[in-house]
Amino acid sequence: MGVVLITGASAGLGERFARAFAARGDETILVARRADRLGALAAELPTRAHVIAHDLGAPGAGAALIE
């Protein structure tokens, strides 16, 4: 299907969104600070998942993510 970028994917709503999009066949790009939790989640998803450990709370972090 498509490709979905999910921030805050290591827990809570972000994790639930990742699971829901993957369940419908979407490839996911998982972004959060905790690389270990992102890796564990990616391993559980039925579709391809890219892991980016990145803190989006810092100034300019969003721009750095898409570079």
C-alpha positions in Angstrom: 0.0 0.0 0.0 1.6 3.3 1.1 4.4 4.6 3.3 3.6 6.2 6.7 5.8 8.4 8.9 4.9 7.9 12.5 6.5 10.1 15.3 6.4 9.0 18.9 6.2 5.4 17.6 8.0 3.8 20.6 4.9 3.9 22.9 1.3 5.0 23.3 -0.7 6.3 20.4 2.3 6.3 18.1 2.9 2.6 18.7 -0.8 1.9 18.1 -0.8 3.9 14.9 2.2 1.9 13.7 0.5 -1.4 14.4 -2.7 -0.3 12.7 -1.0 1.0 9.5 1.2 -2.1 9.3 -1.8 -4.3 9.7 -3.4 -2.7 6.7 -0.3 -3.3 4.7 1.5 0.0 4.9 5.3 0.3 5.1 6.2 2.4 8.2 8.9 4.9 9.2 9.1 4.8 12.9 10.5 7.8 14.7 11.2 8.3 18.4 14.0 8.7 20.9 14.2 5.1 22.1 16.0 3.0 19.5 15.6 -0.2 21.5 11.8 0.1 21.6 11.6 1.1 18.0 13.6 -1.9 17.0 11.5 -4.3 19.0 8.3 -2.8 17.5 9.7 -3.0 13.9 10.5 -6.7 14.5 6.9 -7.4 15.4 5.3 -5.6 12.5 4.1 -7.6 9.5 5.4 -5.1 7.0 8.7 -3.4 6.3 9.6 -0.8 9.0 12.3 1.8 9.0 13.7 2.9 12.4 14.9 6.4 13.0 16.0 7.1 16.6 15.6 10.9 16.8 14.5 13.5 19.4 12.0 15.8 17.7 11.8 18.0 20.7 15.0 19.9 19.9 14.9 23.1 17.8 15.4 22.3 14.1 14.9 18.5 14.7 12.1 18.2 12.3 14.1 19.7 9.5 17.0 17.5 10.3 14.8 14.4 10.1 13.8 15.1 6.5 17.4 15.9 5.3 
